[in-house]
Amino acid sequence: MVKPLPRLKLQGFNNLTKSLSFNIYDICYAISDEQRQRYIEYIDEAYNADRLTQILTDVAEIIGANILNVARQDYDPQGASVTILISEEPVIDRKDVGSEAISGAMREHAEDASVVAHLDKSHITVHTYPETHPQNGIATFRADIDVATCGVISPLKALNYLIESFESDIVVCDYRVRGFTRDVKGKKHYIDHKINSIQDFLSKPHRAHYEMIDVNVYQENLFHTKMHVKEFDLDTYLFEEKAKNLSFKERLRIEAQLKREIEELFHGRNLVD
């Protein structure tokens, strides 16, 4: 794990914004229309708004953030979204302070905690996109995740947990530090920790499990890593089916389709026939 830079003595609040964004893909092959429908139902249940809320709540705990507000929604026919507003510092409830400390104006609006939430400019969001291809049996599940923090808390602490929480065949990950903060001498700092690559923050098992490439722009504090599972085992991609039950010709055809799908999603472009 990369060690942070020595703690800066700041003029005020740490104004650096650190954003970690994911596209996570799960890919499978469902032979029949009925299996494809059951796959969508399975994904929709496994990653409904309740489950996603629990995952993001765990993320907030891992990075040391305080939850201010939660909004969540399941969609028809499929998919879900969750947004959590977070802060670096705990929110002081009006029950925890004496009445003499609350002015008349504050007392009138004391129940409105969202005022504090928006000041912190930090959030965690996830949106899911299950879909199937009606012609060739390919089914994919995509989750888009954003963890944006303002201050000393870092979204990179939740990197490994998020990869483990989803069925991650492919992970496309972006990390960016934006803005600046000033130290007590007035000098501006555009990053407050060392980083050469997002890979620096991955666990050893994940580095061994995935093939990875980087596209980093160091002078802009932009870091981009793409990952896909190294080993291809057809059984792990078949939904409600086993490779041994398929003919040799079927296995070759399905493997070719799956590998093409993985390559196209990994590189973000269609392959030329």
C-alpha positions in Angstrom: 0.0 0.0 0.0 1.3 3.5 -0.9 2.0 5.7 2.1 0.3 9.1 2.2 2.3 12.3 2.2 3.0 13.8 5.6 -0.1 15.4 7.0 -0.3 19.0 5.7 -0.9 21.9 8.1 -3.7 23.6 6.3 -5.0 27.1 6.4 -8.5 25.8 6.7 -10.6 22.9 5.4 -9.0 20.4 2.9 -10.7 21.5 -0.4 -9.3 18.7 -2.6 -12.0 16.6 -4.3 -11.1 12.9 -4.9 -13.3 11.0 -7.3 -13.2 7.2 -7.9 -15.5 6.0 -10.7 -16.1 2.5 -11.9 -17.8 0.6 -14.7 -18.1 -3.0 -13.5 -19.3 -5.7 -15.8 -20.6 -9.2 -15.3 -20.9 -11.3 -18.4 -22.7 -14.6 -18.9 -24.3 -16.8 -21.6 -27.9 -17.8 -21.3 -29.0 -20.3 -23.9 -32.8 -20.0 -24.0 -35.2 -17.0 -23.7 -36.4 -18.4 -20.4 -32.9 -18.6 -19.0 -32.1 -15.0 -20.1 -35.2 -13.8 -18.3 -34.3 -15.7 -15.2 -30.8 -14.2 -15.4 -32.3 -10.7 -15.4 -34.5 -11.6 -12.5 -31.5 -13.0 -10.6 -29.4 -9.9 -11.1 -32.3 -7.7 -10.2 -32.8 -9.5 -6.9 -29.1 -9.8 -6.1 -28.4 -6.1 -6.7 -31.7 -4.4 -5.8 -31.8 -1.1 -4.0 -31.7 -2.6 -0.5 -28.5 -4.6 -1.3 -26.9 -1.7 -3.1 -27.7 0.5 -0.1 -25.9 -1.9 2.2 -22.8 -2.0 -0.1 -22.6 1.8 -0.2 -23.2 2.0 3.6 -20.2 -0.3 4.0 -18.2 1.9 1.7 -18.9 4.9 3.8 -17.8 3.1 6.9 -14.6 1.8 5.2 -13.5 5.3 4.1 -14.5 6.9 7.4 -17.4 9.1 6.1 -20.6 10.0 7.8 -23.9 9.3 6.1 -26.2 12.3 5.8 -28.9 11.2 3.5 -29.9 8.1 1.4 -32.0 8.1 -1.8 -32.7 4.8 -3.5 -34.9 3.5 -6.3 -35.8 0.1 -8.0 -36.8 0.5 -11.6 -39.4 -1.4 -13.7 -38.6 -3.6 -15.6 -35.1 -3.8 -14.1 -32.2 -1.9 -12.6 -31.7 0.2 -9.4 -30.0 3.4 -8.2 -28.8 4.5 -4.8 -27.3 7.9 -3.9 -25.8 8.6 -0.5 -24.7 12.0 0.7 -21.7 11.8 3.0 -19.5 14.2 5.1 -16.1 14.0 6.6 -17.2 15.3 10.0 -20.1 14.0 12.1 -23.4 15.9 11.9 -24.3 17.5 15.2 -27.9 16.8 16.0 -29.9 19.5 17.7 -30.7 17.1 20.6 -26.9 17.1 21.3 -26.6 20.9 21.9 -28.2 23.1 24.4 -31.1 25.3 23.4 -29.0 28.4 24.2 -26.7 27.5 21.3 -29.5 27.5 18.8 -30.6 30.9 17.4 -34.2 31.5 16.5 -33.4 31.1 12.8 -31.6 27.8 13.4 -34.4 26.6 15.7 -36.9 27.2 12.9 -35.0 25.0 10.4 -33.2 22.7 12.8 -34.7 19.6 11.3 -33.3 20.3 7.8 -30.0 18.3 7.9 -29.7 18.5 4.1 -28.2 22.0 4.5 -25.2 20.4 6.0 -25.2 17.6 3.5 -24.8 19.9 0.5 -22.0 21.8 2.1 -19.7 18.8 2.1 -20.0 18.1 -1.6 -19.3 14.4 -1.1 -21.4 11.5 -2.3 -21.5 7.8 -3.2 -23.7 6.6 -6.1 -24.5 3.4 -7.9 -26.7 2.7 -11.0 -27.2 -0.8 -12.4 -27.9 -1.8 -16.0 -28.9 -5.5 -16.6 -29.5 -6.4 -20.2 -29.6 -9.4 -22.6 -28.9 -9.8 -26.3 -32.0 -11.5 -27.8 -30.1 -12.9 -30.8 -26.9 -14.4 -29.5 -27.5 -15.4 -25.8 -25.1 -12.9 -24.3 -26.3 -11.2 -21.1 -24.5 -8.5 -19.3 -24.8 -6.6 -16.0 -23.2 -3.2 -15.7 -22.8 -1.2 -12.5 -21.7 2.4 -12.6 -20.3 3.5 -9.3 -19.0 6.9 -8.1 -17.3 7.7 -4.8 -16.5 11.5 -4.5 -15.0 12.9 -1.4 -13.9 16.3 -0.2 -11.3 16.5 2.5 -8.8 14.0 3.9 -11.0 10.8 3.5 -10.0 8.8 0.4 -12.3 6.7 -1.8 -9.3 4.5 -2.7 -9.8 2.7 0.6 -12.9 1.1 -0.7 -11.4 0.0 -4.0 -11.0 -3.7 -3.1 -14.3 -4.0 -1.3 -16.2 -2.6 -4.3 -14.6 -5.0 -6.7 -15.4 -7.9 -4.4 -19.0 -6.8 -3.9 -19.9 -7.3 -7.5 -19.4 -10.2 -10.0 -16.6 -8.3 -11.6 -15.4 -9.8 -14.9 -14.3 -6.4 -16.2 -13.5 -3.3 -14.2 -12.9 0.1 -15.8 -11.7 2.5 -13.1 -10.9 6.2 -13.1 -9.4 8.2 -10.2 -9.0 12.0 -10.2 -7.9 14.6 -7.7 -9.3 18.0 -8.5 -9.0 21.5 -7.1 -6.5 22.6 -4.5 -6.0 23.3 -0.8 -3.7 25.8 0.9 -1.2 25.1 3.7 -0.7 27.6 6.6 2.0 29.4 4.5 -0.5 30.0 1.7 1.1 27.5 -0.7 -1.4 25.6 -2.9 -1.3 21.8 -3.0 -3.1 19.9 -5.8 -2.8 16.4 -4.3 -2.1 15.3 -0.7 -1.0 11.6 -1.2 1.4 9.6 -3.4 0.0 7.6 -6.3 1.6 6.1 -9.4 -1.3 4.0 -10.4 -4.7 2.7 -9.2 -3.0 -0.7 -9.2 -1.0 0.5 -6.2 -4.1 0.2 -4.0 -5.3 -3.2 -5.2 -4.8 -6.2 -3.0 -2.3 -8.9 -4.1 -5.2 -11.4 -4.9 -6.8 -8.9 -7.2 -3.5 -8.1 -8.9 -3.0 -11.8 -9.5 -6.6 -12.3 -10.7 -6.8 -9.6 -13.3 -5.0 -8.6 -16.4 -4.5 -4.8 -16.2 -3.5 -1.8 -18.3 -3.0 1.8 -17.3 -3.6 5.1 -19.0 -2.4 7.8 -16.6 -1.9 11.6 -17.0 0.2 12.4 -14.0 0.4 16.2 -14.6 -3.4 16.3 -14.5 -3.7 13.9 -11.5 -5.8 11.6 -13.7 -5.4 7.8 -13.3 -7.2 5.2 -15.5 -7.0 1.4 -15.1 -8.8 -1.3 -17.0 -9.0 -4.9 -15.7 -10.3 -8.2 -16.9 -10.2 -11.7 -15.4 -7.1 -13.5 -16.6 -8.4 -17.1 -16.7 -11.3 -18.1 -18.9 -13.4 -20.9 -17.6 -16.6 -21.5 -19.6 -18.5 -22.9 -16.7 -18.2 -19.6 -14.8 -19.9 -17.8 -17.7 -22.8 -20.2 -18.3 -26.1 -19.4 -16.6 -28.0 -22.6 -15.4 -25.9 -24.8 -17.7 -22.6 -26.8 -17.6 -20.0 -26.9 -20.4 -20.0 -30.8 -20.2 -23.6 -30.8 -21.4 -22.7 -28.9 -24.6 -21.3 -30.3 -27.8 -17.7 -29.5 -28.7 -19.0 -27.2 -31.5 -21.4 -25.4 -29.2 -18.6 -24.8 -26.6 -16.3 -23.3 -29.3 -19.1 -21.0 -30.6 -20.1 -19.8 -27.1 -16.5 -19.3 -26.0 -15.8 -17.2 -29.2 -18.9 -15.0 -28.5 -18.0 -14.5 -24.8 -14.4 -13.7 -25.5 -15.4 -11.2 -28.2 -17.8 -9.6 -25.7 -15.1 -9.3 -23.1 -12.6 -7.8 -25.5 -15.1 -5.2 -26.8 -16.2 -4.1 -23.4 -12.6 -4.1 -22.1 -11.3 -1.9 -25.0 -14.5 0.1 -25.3 -14.9 -0.4 -29.0 -16.4 -3.0 -31.4 -14.0 -5.5 -33.0 -13.9 -5.5 -36.8 -14.9 -8.8 -38.4 
